[in-house]
Amino acid sequence: MDTSNYHHMINANAPAAALAIDYPHGHVIELHRHAYAQLLYAIEGVLVVETAEGRWVVPPTRGVWLEAGLDHAVRMSGDVQMRTVFVEPSVAQPLRARTGVVDVPPLLRELIVAAIDVPLDYQPGSRDDHLMQLILAELISVPQLPLHLPWPRDARLRAVCDALLASPHDDRTVAEWAGELGMSEKTLYRWFNRETGLTFGRWRQQARLLLALQRLAHGEKILGVALDHGYRSQSAFTAMFKRHFGVAPSAFYN
């Protein structure tokens, strides 16, 4: 079943409903939107969620909160066991206002897994209702994580970003990219920051780390991932990874 159609099944009297779907590696849910807010969570595999504003990389033990009415596509990296919770918009708004990747601690994970067995027509005040309400309460407190890659609107900058994602080891400087675009380094620097909210260097660093996360989730060796993403050594990659995510690459998925 495709989640893009699932919201039509939700009971209008229920604040939330949960669903479990498994997808093979490479499967893509094309651009769509829901009338409901949505928490996407994968027990296994990595979700890559894309909107006009950017890309979110969602590894296991994390989830992505999507605002109601947001156009988005989802690509599966690895075989994905996806669990999703739809939330009625009027209930969702006070919980989390912004789309973003969130931590999914053990309690919330177990609640989501249990919610899969809750029928769509559960009654107010029932045990099922209390379970769903507890999920909503937990969503208020979980922290948002820096797993977002903002996307420029300008086609020329998008082409630069596409090239960096296709070749993360590309070490061309801002000056070299500016020359290709026929502008000054200072102009490109300002323009890129205005379009994405990040400096060119910070955006490239973020892109490399998020691409590396997908490779690490598949069990690839840290050294190979580091070299393929523009780092000169495993120790340099590990240091940058720890500064960004707070833990070493080897501990991230634990």
N, C-alpha and C positions, 0 to 999 in steps of 0.2 A: 504494500500500500504506500502511496506517495503522500508525504506530509502536506503537500500543497493543497490537497483536497480534504484532508482530515477535519479541518475546522468546521465543515458543514455538519459533522456528526455530533458536535458537542452539545450537550444539554444546556439550553439557555439559562436554566435555573441553577447550574453548577458553576462555581467560581473557577474551577480548573479541571483538566482531564489529562491523562498520561497515555503514552503509546510506546511500544517497542518495535523497532524495525531493524533488520540487518541488511547491510549493503556490501557488495564486493568492491575491491580496490578499483579506483578509477570511475566509479559510478558518479554521475552528476545529476542533481536535482536542479533543473533549469530555473531561471529567474521567475520568481513568484512572490506573492505576498499573502499574509493572513489577516483576518479581521481581529485575531487574538494576538496578544504578546506570547512569546515562546521561549522556553529554556531548552536548548539543545545540549545533550550530554552523551559522550561515547564511553562505554565501558572499555572497549578496545578500539584501536585505530585512531586516526586523526581527522578532524573535520576542518575543512577550509571554507569559510563563509565569506562571500564577496558581495559587496554593495557598491553603489556609485561612489560612496565616500571612502571606501577602503576595504581592506582584507583583514579577517581575524583568523588566526591559526589556533585550533582548539585541541590540545592533546588530551589523552586520558587523564582522569581526575580533575579536569577542568570542564567548564560548560560555557556556552555563550548565550547571553540574554538578548533577545531581539524585540525591539519595540513593535507594537501593533502597527500594521500598515506599511512596514518597511519592505521594499523590493529587495530580494536577496536570492542568491544561488548557493548551493552547497556541493562541494566536491569531496569525495572520500579518498583519503590517503591511507592505504592499507585496508584490509577487511575491517569494516566498521560495525560494531554493535551499538546502535544509536538508541537512546532513550530520550523522549521529549515530553515536556509538560507545557500544555497550552493554558493560558490564563486570560480570563475575561478582562477586557481593557479597563473598565472602571475599577477593577480590583488591582490590576497590574500597575496603574499609574503611581499610586503611593509607594509601591515596593521599590521599583528601580526606574528612574526616568530615562537613562541612557543605555543604548546598545553597547555591549562590551563583554569580554571574557571574564568569568568569575571563577573563584575557587569552589570546588565541590568537596567539602570535608566528609568524613565517613558517615556521619548522621544523615546528611542530606542525600548522600548516595543511596543509603539503604531505604530512605523514605521514597526516593524516586523509583527504585526497583520494586518496592511494595506497591506503589501506586499503579503500576502496570496492570495489576489484577483488579483494580477498582472499576466497577461498571460505570458506564456513562450516566446512568440514571440514579446515582446514589442519592440518598435522602438527607436533607439538612438535619444536623444533630446526630447522625449515625457515626459509627466507628470510621467508616470510609470518609465521611465529611471531615472528621477531626484530623485524619491523616493528611488530607489535602490542605487543610488549614495550617497544619504544622509545616508543610513544605513552603507555603507562602510566608510564614513567619521566619523560616530559615533564610529565605531569599533576601530578606531585608538586611541581614547581618553579614552575608558573605562578601569578602573584599573583591574589588575589581582588579584585574591583572594587566600588565603592560604587554599584551599580545596582539596589538593592533598595528596595522600598517596603513596609514592614511594615503589616499590616492588623489593625485592632482586631476583637475578637470580639463586643463589644456591638453590638446592632442599631442603637441610636441613633447611636453614633459611626460605624458603617459608613455610615449615611445621610449624615452630614456629609462623610465622605471621598468618597462617591459624588458628592455635589454639587460638591466641589472639583475632582474629576477631570473632571466634565462642564463646569465653567466655571472653568478655571484662572486666569482674570483676576479672579475674585471676590476682593475685598479686604476682606471683612468681618473684623473683629477677633475675638479670642478672646472679648471681652466681649459682642459682638453674637451670636456663636454660642451662648454660654452663656445669654443671654437667651431665645433661641429654644428651648433645651432646659430652661428653667426651673431653672437652677442658677447658682451664683456663678462668676465668672471663675476664681477660685482653685481651685474644685472641678473645673471642666472641665480646667484646665491639668494638675492632678495626675492626673486620670482618664485623660486622653489619653496622658500620659507613661507611666503604668503599663501601658496596653493596647498601646502601640506601641514603647516604648523611646525615643521621640523627643518633643521639644516640639512643640506645635501648629505653631509657625512653621517649625521645621526640617522637619517632615513636609510642609507645604505647599510649601516650597522644593524639597524632593526630588521631590515629585509634578510640579511645574512643569518641572523640568529633565528628568525622564524622559519626560514627554509631549513636550517640545520635541525630544528626541532622535529620536523617531519621525517628527516632521515634517521635521527636518533630513535624515534618511535618505532622504526622498523628493525631496530637492533644492530644498526651499522656501527662500525668501530669509530670511536671519537676522533682518532688521528685522521682517518680518511675524510670524515665530515669536515674537520677543521681545515685541512688543506684545500678541499674542494670549494670552500666558502671564503677563500681569500686570507686565511690566517697562516702565518709562517710556521707555527708550531702548535702542538696540542696544549701546551701550557698557556700560550697567548689566548687561544680560544677559550680555555677553561676560565681564565681570569676575567675576560669580557663577559662570559656567560654568567659567572657568579655575581658580577657587579649588576647585571641586568635582572636576573631572576632570583638572586639570593642564595642559590645552591649550585653545586658543581653539576655538570652534565650527567655524570654517572648517578647522581642522586635525584635528578629531576622527576623521573617517573616512579620513584618510590614514595 
